[in-house]
């Protein structure tokens, strides 16, 4: 059985992916700048790559 912490990590990764998708849409629509996009996405990508 998967440990609770492993389950939470998986759920956080799913949320990060969804947030990146939403932020991408905002950037494409011109609602957020490239600078804001990079700022908010950088930490999520780092987490997804396992470099916490």
Phi and psi restraints in degrees (range 20) as a CNS / XPLOR table:
assign (resid 1 and name C) (resid 2 and name N)
       (resid 2 and name CA) (resid 2 and name C) 1.0 -69.3 20.0 2
assign (resid 2 and name N) (resid 2 and name CA)
       (resid 2 and name C) (resid 3 and name N) 1.0 135.8 20.0 2
assign (resid 2 and name C) (resid 3 and name N)
       (resid 3 and name CA) (resid 3 and name C) 1.0 -66.0 20.0 2
assign (resid 3 and name N) (resid 3 and name CA)
       (resid 3 and name C) (resid 4 and name N) 1.0 150.4 20.0 2
assign (resid 3 and name C) (resid 4 and name N)
       (resid 4 and name CA) (resid 4 and name C) 1.0 -57.3 20.0 2
assign (resid 4 and name N) (resid 4 and name CA)
       (resid 4 and name C) (resid 5 and name N) 1.0 -40.9 20.0 2
assign (resid 4 and name C) (resid 5 and name N)
       (resid 5 and name CA) (resid 5 and name C) 1.0 -64.8 20.0 2
assign (resid 5 and name N) (resid 5 and name CA)
       (resid 5 and name C) (resid 6 and name N) 1.0 -34.5 20.0 2
assign (resid 5 and name C) (resid 6 and name N)
       (resid 6 and name CA) (resid 6 and name C) 1.0 -67.4 20.0 2
assign (resid 6 and name N) (resid 6 and name CA)
       (resid 6 and name C) (resid 7 and name N) 1.0 -40.3 20.0 2
assign (resid 6 and name C) (resid 7 and name N)
       (resid 7 and name CA) (resid 7 and name C) 1.0 -64.4 20.0 2
assign (resid 7 and name N) (resid 7 and name CA)
       (resid 7 and name C) (resid 8 and name N) 1.0 -41.8 20.0 2
assign (resid 7 and name C) (resid 8 and name N)
       (resid 8 and name CA) (resid 8 and name C) 1.0 -64.2 20.0 2
assign (resid 8 and name N) (resid 8 and name CA)
       (resid 8 and name C) (resid 9 and name N) 1.0 -41.2 20.0 2
assign (resid 8 and name C) (resid 9 and name N)
       (resid 9 and name CA) (resid 9 and name C) 1.0 -62.2 20.0 2
assign (resid 9 and name N) (resid 9 and name CA)
       (resid 9 and name C) (resid 10 and name N) 1.0 -41.6 20.0 2
assign (resid 9 and name C) (resid 10 and name N)
       (resid 10 and name CA) (resid 10 and name C) 1.0 -62.2 20.0 2
assign (resid 10 and name N) (resid 10 and name CA)
       (resid 10 and name C) (resid 11 and name N) 1.0 -44.8 20.0 2
assign (resid 10 and name C) (resid 11 and name N)
       (resid 11 and name CA) (resid 11 and name C) 1.0 -63.7 20.0 2
assign (resid 11 and name N) (resid 11 and name CA)
       (resid 11 and name C) (resid 12 and name N) 1.0 -39.2 20.0 2
assign (resid 11 and name C) (resid 12 and name N)
       (resid 12 and name CA) (resid 12 and name C) 1.0 -64.9 20.0 2
assign (resid 12 and name N) (resid 12 and name CA)
       (resid 12 and name C) (resid 13 and name N) 1.0 -38.3 20.0 2
assign (resid 12 and name C) (resid 13 and name N)
       (resid 13 and name CA) (resid 13 and name C) 1.0 -64.1 20.0 2
assign (resid 13 and name N) (resid 13 and name CA)
       (resid 13 and name C) (resid 14 and name N) 1.0 -41.2 20.0 2
assign (resid 13 and name C) (resid 14 and name N)
       (resid 14 and name CA) (resid 14 and name C) 1.0 -62.1 20.0 2
assign (resid 14 and name N) (resid 14 and name CA)
       (resid 14 and name C) (resid 15 and name N) 1.0 -43.8 20.0 2
assign (resid 14 and name C) (resid 15 and name N)
       (resid 15 and name CA) (resid 15 and name C) 1.0 -63.2 20.0 2
assign (resid 15 and name N) (resid 15 and name CA)
       (resid 15 and name C) (resid 16 and name N) 1.0 -40.1 20.0 2
assign (resid 15 and name C) (resid 16 and name N)
       (resid 16 and name CA) (resid 16 and name C) 1.0 -61.0 20.0 2
assign (resid 16 and name N) (resid 16 and name CA)
       (resid 16 and name C) (resid 17 and name N) 1.0 -44.2 20.0 2
assign (resid 16 and name C) (resid 17 and name N)
       (resid 17 and name CA) (resid 17 and name C) 1.0 -62.2 20.0 2
assign (resid 17 and name N) (resid 17 and name CA)
       (resid 17 and name C) (resid 18 and name N) 1.0 -43.8 20.0 2
assign (resid 17 and name C) (resid 18 and name N)
       (resid 18 and name CA) (resid 18 and name C) 1.0 -64.2 20.0 2
assign (resid 18 and name N) (resid 18 and name CA)
       (resid 18 and name C) (resid 19 and name N) 1.0 -40.1 20.0 2
assign (resid 18 and name C) (resid 19 and name N)
       (resid 19 and name CA) (resid 19 and name C) 1.0 -65.4 20.0 2
assign (resid 19 and name N) (resid 19 and name CA)
       (resid 19 and name C) (resid 20 and name N) 1.0 -40.6 20.0 2
assign (resid 19 and name C) (resid 20 and name N)
       (resid 20 and name CA) (resid 20 and name C) 1.0 -62.1 20.0 2
assign (resid 20 and name N) (resid 20 and name CA)
       (resid 20 and name C) (resid 21 and name N) 1.0 -41.6 20.0 2
assign (resid 20 and name C) (resid 21 and name N)
       (resid 21 and name CA) (resid 21 and name C) 1.0 -62.0 20.0 2
assign (resid 21 and name N) (resid 21 and name CA)
       (resid 21 and name C) (resid 22 and name N) 1.0 -44.2 20.0 2
assign (resid 21 and name C) (resid 22 and name N)
       (resid 22 and name CA) (resid 22 and name C) 1.0 -65.8 20.0 2
assign (resid 22 and name N) (resid 22 and name CA)
       (resid 22 and name C) (resid 23 and name N) 1.0 -42.9 20.0 2
assign (resid 22 and name C) (resid 23 and name N)
       (resid 23 and name CA) (resid 23 and name C) 1.0 -64.6 20.0 2
assign (resid 23 and name N) (resid 23 and name CA)
       (resid 23 and name C) (resid 24 and name N) 1.0 -35.4 20.0 2
assign (resid 23 and name C) (resid 24 and name N)
       (resid 24 and name CA) (resid 24 and name C) 1.0 -62.5 20.0 2
assign (resid 24 and name N) (resid 24 and name CA)
       (resid 24 and name C) (resid 25 and name N) 1.0 -43.7 20.0 2
assign (resid 24 and name C) (resid 25 and name N)
       (resid 25 and name CA) (resid 25 and name C) 1.0 -62.9 20.0 2
assign (resid 25 and name N) (resid 25 and name CA)
       (resid 25 and name C) (resid 26 and name N) 1.0 -40.5 20.0 2
assign (resid 25 and name C) (resid 26 and name N)
       (resid 26 and name CA) (resid 26 and name C) 1.0 -63.5 20.0 2
assign (resid 26 and name N) (resid 26 and name CA)
       (resid 26 and name C) (resid 27 and name N) 1.0 -40.4 20.0 2
assign (resid 26 and name C) (resid 27 and name N)
       (resid 27 and name CA) (resid 27 and name C) 1.0 -66.2 20.0 2
assign (resid 27 and name N) (resid 27 and name CA)
       (resid 27 and name C) (resid 28 and name N) 1.0 -43.1 20.0 2
assign (resid 27 and name C) (resid 28 and name N)
       (resid 28 and name CA) (resid 28 and name C) 1.0 -62.7 20.0 2
assign (resid 28 and name N) (resid 28 and name CA)
       (resid 28 and name C) (resid 29 and name N) 1.0 -32.6 20.0 2
assign (resid 28 and name C) (resid 29 and name N)
       (resid 29 and name CA) (resid 29 and name C) 1.0 -85.2 20.0 2
assign (resid 29 and name N) (resid 29 and name CA)
       (resid 29 and name C) (resid 30 and name N) 1.0 -2.6 20.0 2
assign (resid 29 and name C) (resid 30 and name N)
       (resid 30 and name CA) (resid 30 and name C) 1.0 79.2 20.0 2
assign (resid 30 and name N) (resid 30 and name CA)
       (resid 30 and name C) (resid 31 and name N) 1.0 13.9 20.0 2
assign (resid 30 and name C) (resid 31 and name N)
       (resid 31 and name CA) (resid 31 and name C) 1.0 -79.7 20.0 2
assign (resid 31 and name N) (resid 31 and name CA)
       (resid 31 and name C) (resid 32 and name N) 1.0 -29.3 20.0 2
assign (resid 31 and name C) (resid 32 and name N)
       (resid 32 and name CA) (resid 32 and name C) 1.0 -126.7 20.0 2
assign (resid 32 and name N) (resid 32 and name CA)
       (resid 32 and name C) (resid 33 and name N) 1.0 149.8 20.0 2
assign (resid 32 and name C) (resid 33 and name N)
       (resid 33 and name CA) (resid 33 and name C) 1.0 -82.1 20.0 2
assign (resid 33 and name N) (resid 33 and name CA)
       (resid 33 and name C) (resid 34 and name N) 1.0 166.1 20.0 2
assign (resid 33 and name C) (resid 34 and name N)
       (resid 34 and name CA) (resid 34 and name C) 1.0 -61.1 20.0 2
assign (resid 34 and name N) (resid 34 and name CA)
       (resid 34 and name C) (resid 35 and name N) 1.0 -39.7 20.0 2
assign (resid 34 and name C) (resid 35 and name N)
       (resid 35 and name CA) (resid 35 and name C) 1.0 -63.0 20.0 2
assign (resid 35 and name N) (resid 35 and name CA)
       (resid 35 and name C) (resid 36 and name N) 1.0 -46.4 20.0 2
assign (resid 35 and name C) (resid 36 and name N)
       (resid 36 and name CA) (resid 36 and name C) 1.0 -63.6 20.0 2
assign (resid 36 and name N) (resid 36 and name CA)
       (resid 36 and name C) (resid 37 and name N) 1.0 -42.5 20.0 2
assign (resid 36 and name C) (resid 37 and name N)
       (resid 37 and name CA) (resid 37 and name C) 1.0 -57.6 20.0 2
assign (resid 37 and name N) (resid 37 and name CA)
       (resid 37 and name C) (resid 38 and name N) 1.0 -52.0 20.0 2
assign (resid 37 and name C) (resid 38 and name N)
       (resid 38 and name CA) (resid 38 and name C) 1.0 -61.7 20.0 2
assign (resid 38 and name N) (resid 38 and name CA)
       (resid 38 and name C) (resid 39 and name N) 1.0 -40.6 20.0 2
assign (resid 38 and name C) (resid 39 and name N)
       (resid 39 and name CA) (resid 39 and name C) 1.0 -60.0 20.0 2
assign (resid 39 and name N) (resid 39 and name CA)
       (resid 39 and name C) (resid 40 and name N) 1.0 -45.9 20.0 2
assign (resid 39 and name C) (resid 40 and name N)
       (resid 40 and name CA) (resid 40 and name C) 1.0 -79.4 20.0 2
assign (resid 40 and name N) (resid 40 and name CA)
       (resid 40 and name C) (resid 41 and name N) 1.0 -26.9 20.0 2
assign (resid 40 and name C) (resid 41 and name N)
       (resid 41 and name CA) (resid 41 and name C) 1.0 -87.5 20.0 2
assign (resid 41 and name N) (resid 41 and name CA)
       (resid 41 and name C) (resid 42 and name N) 1.0 -27.5 20.0 2
assign (resid 41 and name C) (resid 42 and name N)
       (resid 42 and name CA) (resid 42 and name C) 1.0 -55.9 20.0 2
assign (resid 42 and name N) (resid 42 and name CA)
       (resid 42 and name C) (resid 43 and name N) 1.0 -48.7 20.0 2
assign (resid 42 and name C) (resid 43 and name N)
       (resid 43 and name CA) (resid 43 and name C) 1.0 -66.3 20.0 2
assign (resid 43 and name N) (resid 43 and name CA)
       (resid 43 and name C) (resid 44 and name N) 1.0 -37.0 20.0 2
assign (resid 43 and name C) (resid 44 and name N)
       (resid 44 and name CA) (resid 44 and name C) 1.0 -66.2 20.0 2
assign (resid 44 and name N) (resid 44 and name CA)
       (resid 44 and name C) (resid 45 and name N) 1.0 -41.9 20.0 2
assign (resid 44 and name C) (resid 45 and name N)
       (resid 45 and name CA) (resid 45 and name C) 1.0 -64.8 20.0 2
assign (resid 45 and name N) (resid 45 and name CA)
       (resid 45 and name C) (resid 46 and name N) 1.0 -39.7 20.0 2
assign (resid 45 and name C) (resid 46 and name N)
       (resid 46 and name CA) (resid 46 and name C) 1.0 -61.3 20.0 2
assign (resid 46 and name N) (resid 46 and name CA)
       (resid 46 and name C) (resid 47 and name N) 1.0 -44.4 20.0 2
assign (resid 46 and name C) (resid 47 and name N)
       (resid 47 and name CA) (resid 47 and name C) 1.0 -61.7 20.0 2
assign (resid 47 and name N) (resid 47 and name CA)
       (resid 47 and name C) (resid 48 and name N) 1.0 -44.0 20.0 2
assign (resid 47 and name C) (resid 48 and name N)
       (resid 48 and name CA) (resid 48 and name C) 1.0 -63.9 20.0 2
assign (resid 48 and name N) (resid 48 and name CA)
       (resid 48 and name C) (resid 49 and name N) 1.0 -29.9 20.0 2
assign (resid 48 and name C) (resid 49 and name N)
       (resid 49 and name CA) (resid 49 and name C) 1.0 -83.2 20.0 2
assign (resid 49 and name N) (resid 49 and name CA)
       (resid 49 and name C) (resid 50 and name N) 1.0 -7.0 20.0 2
assign (resid 49 and name C) (resid 50 and name N)
       (resid 50 and name CA) (resid 50 and name C) 1.0 87.7 20.0 2
assign (resid 50 and name N) (resid 50 and name CA)
       (resid 50 and name C) (resid 51 and name N) 1.0 12.2 20.0 2
assign (resid 50 and name C) (resid 51 and name N)
       (resid 51 and name CA) (resid 51 and name C) 1.0 -101.3 20.0 2
assign (resid 51 and name N) (resid 51 and name CA)
       (resid 51 and name C) (resid 52 and name N) 1.0 69.6 20.0 2
